[in-house]
């Protein structure tokens, strides 16, 4: 098992790689326009309109399966599982680890 110092060094390395890729790992503000709770409660309505929303949360689980990536986002007491297509993600996605705050612009699928 890695020591705390080894884990710390690995996270600092990943932060630097994110910065080199042009991403601010700690932005002062985000463009979140829908909470996870509202996305869940209003899912059918938002999906029927094919409305584009921006959600955010802390990644608590990240699982890769073939070309798909499943993530569990948590915001407070609310949890949402997302499905991402690996070929639509940039190479910087491989730098992500959990727990990490992630903001996602998404269009909900029509039912």
Secondary structure by P-SEA (a helix, b strand, c coil): cccaaaaaaaaaaaaaaaaaaccccccccccccccaaaaaaaaaaaaaacbbbbbbbcccbbbbcccbbbbbbbcccbbbbbbbcccccccccccccccbbbbbbcccccc
